[in-house]
Amino acid sequence: RWWWLLRANELGVGFWEAQRYSWIGFFFNNIIPGATGGDVIKAIYIARRCQGEPVRALVSVAVDRVIGLLSLVFVGSLASTLTVTRFPQLSYSIWMAAIGIAGCAALLVSPTLRRVVRFERGIGYLPKKIAKVIRDLDQAVLYYRTQLKGIGLWILFSPVIYSVVFVSFFIMDRALGVGLQLTDYFVICPIVFVLQGIPIAPAGWGIGEALFGGLIGKFGAANLGGIIGAEAMMRTRGVAVSILYRSQVALWSLLGGLFTLIERRRH
């Protein structure tokens, strides 16, 4: 997906080159705050690679993350319709968040919305240096107006990829004897993946465990129905699922460490 964005911007980055930078970013997720903190390192590498168009290269990383966010929210919104009778407040919150995120994304490319909020006029009130940086970034984002059809397809296709991850959670659920339904993870995982991206702890450690524990605890307790201490028991299992998942991710990310060493030798 990111390679497609780079290609759409005519930045001349090859598929395997983009994969290498993605794995490097994946590796640095382990030490930079937020579950996607490695994007900062990926952005540095791609900006150095595309020295003629560093702003467009940097924006491609941000746009890729926005597409991923929209895809997660899309999946979570659809899946929450299956749990609205059990958790109406949670479902309504997901739908409101989806509307807000979609509105912010539309603001970036919609001429009508930009006029309504007086985006250009607002930039004019900023100091000149800051205004110039924002205008450069804005121009790089506006370039994707001509690629909205492709971006829309990626938003619709990305849930297929995420579904593989959600199914893996269900497999871990069965291995650990947690007992949730597959559809529950299509609601839980998008919420956790979005919120653990907030840059607080490296790789989102602790944040993800608290969220998985809390949500799996509530979903599990609802399934068990009236058993004393059910939520606390399921919360512990939720934390175990999260740790198992993170351990696998950390192991796979070591490939990114190898690519980092190779890249250092090249430069």
N, C-alpha and C positions, 0 to 999 in steps of 0.2 A: 504493500500500500504506500509506504513512504517512498519507495523507488519510483512508483507511478507519479507521485507528486513532484519529485525531482525531475523526472522526465517531462512532465507537463510544463515545468518551468524552463525546459531546455538548458539544464545545467550540465549535461554531459557526464553524469555519474552512472557507471555500469551497475548492473543488477547485483553482482557478487560483491562489488565495492560497497554498495549500500547495505548489503547483508552484514559485511564485516563491521561497519560502523555501528549497526544496530546491536550486534553481539557485544561490542565494546561498551556501548551504553548499558546493555543488559548486565554486564559484569559490574559496572560502577553503581548500579542500583543498590548493591550490597552495602555501600558505605555513605551514600549521599541521602539526606533526608527525603522522605516521600517514596512511594512505591515506584515512581517513574523518574526519580531524581537523576538517573543515568542519562536522561535526555539532554541534560546540560552538557555532559561530556560529548555526547553524540553531536550536539550542535557545534561545539568547539571544533571537532574534527571536520565536520562538513563545511564549516565556514573557512577553515584553513585550506580545505581542498578546493573550494570554489572562491578563490580570492577575488575574482573579477565581479562576482555577484554575492557577496557574503550575506547581505540582508535577505535576499530571496532564499538563500540556502537555509538561514536560520528560521525564517518564517515557515518553510516546509516542515520543519520539525514540530512547530507549534500547531500547524494545520492538521498534521497527522494525529497529534494528540487530541485535537478537537473532534476529528472524525471518530476516533476511538471512543471518546466520551459520549458522543451522540449515539453511537452504536450500542454502547452499554445501557444508556438510558432507554433506548428504543426497546431492547430486549426486556429490561426490567419492567417497563410500562406494560408491555404485552403480557408478560408472565403474571404481573400483579392482578390482572383481571381474574385469574384463577384463585386468588387468595383473598379477594375483596370481602367475601362473606366472613372469613375468619379474622382478618386483620384490616378492617376498613380504613382506619386512620393511617396505617402504613401505606396502603395502596393509594390513598388520596395524596399523601405527601410525595410519593414517587411521581404521580401524574403532575403535580404542581411544579416539582423540580424539573421534570421533563419539559414543560411549557416554558419555564424560565430559561433553561439552558438553550433550547431551540430558539427562543427569542433573541438571546445574546448573540448566538451564532448568525442569525439572520441579519442582525444589526451590522455585522462586519461587511456584508456584501449587498444589502438591499438599499438602493438609492432612496426609496421612499422613506424607510425607517431612519436613514441618516439625516434626511431633511427634517423629519418630525422632531428628532432630538437635537437638531442643529449641531451635528458632529463637527463639521468644518469650522463653524463659528467658535465652538468651544476650544478647538486647538489653537485658534488665533489669540486666545487669552493667555496661553502658556508662554514661558520664556522661549526665546528664539531657538536655542540649542535643543531644548526638549521637544519643541514643536517640530523641528526638522527631523529628529529621530522618529517621532510618531508618524510623520507624513511618509517617511521612507518605508516604515513598517506597513503603513496603511496601503501604500501603492503595491507592495509585494503581496498583500492579502487580496487586494482588488484584482490582481492578475488572475485569481482563481474564479472570477465571475464567468469566464469563458469555459470553465471546466466543471460547472455545477452538475451537469448530467453525470459525469464520471464520479464526482464526489458523492452524489446521491446513490449511485450503484454500489460504491464502497460502503456507505452507511448501511445499505441493505444486505451486502454480502458479508461484512465483518461479523455479524452475529453468528454466521455459520462457524467461523473460526472460534469465536468465544464459546459456542455450544460445546465444542470439543473439550474445552477447559472445564465447563460446568459438569459435563458427563464424568470427567476425571474426578471431580469432587464427589459425585454420587458413588463412584467405584470405591473411593477412600471411605466414604460413609459406610458402605456395606462391609468393607474390610475391618473397620473399627466397631461395627455394630451400633452405629448412631441411630438409624431408623427413620430418616427423613425421606420424603418423596423427591423424585428427580425434579419436578416442577418447582419445589421449594428452593432449590439451588439456583434456578433461573431468576428468582427474586432476590435471594440473599447475596449471591456473588456480585451482581452489578452494584449493589449498594456499597458493599465492602470495598470493591475495587476502586470505586470513585472516591470514597472518603479516605481511604488509606493513602491516596495520592497526595494528600495535604502534607507539606514538608515539615514534619515534626520529628520523626525518628528514622534512622537509616532503613531503607527498604520497607518502611511502614511497619517495622516490627513493633509489637505491642498494640498498635492501633488496630491492625488486622485481627489480632487475637481477641481483643476486647469486643470488636464488632461481630466476628464470627461466633464467639462465645455467647454474646447477648442475643443475637438473632436466632442461632440454632437452638439456644435455650428456650426462647419463646415459641418457636415453631415446634420443637420437640415436645415441650410441655403441653401444647395444644393437642398434639397427636396422642399423647399418653392419657390425657383427660383425668384430672382429679387426684393423681398419685402424689402423695406428700413428698416434697423435695425434688419433684420431677424437673423443674426448671434448672435448679442448681446442678443436678446430675447431667442434664443435657448441655449445660453451659461448659462443663468440664470436657465433655466429648467434642464440643465445637472448637474449643481451644486446641485439642489434640489434632483435629482435622486440619486446622490452620497451620500448626507446626509441621505436620507431615507434608503439606503442600509446599510450604516455604523451604523445607529441607531439599525437596526435589528441585525447586527453582534455583536454589543456591548451587546445587551440584551442576545443573545444566549451564549456569552462568559462568562456570570456570572456563568454558570454551571461549568466552569473551576475553578472559584473562590471557589466553594463548594468543588471540588476535591482537591484543594490546601489545604484547611483547614483539610480535611480528611487525606491527606498525612502528614501534619505537626503533627497531633495527633499520627500517626503511628511511627514517628521518634522523 
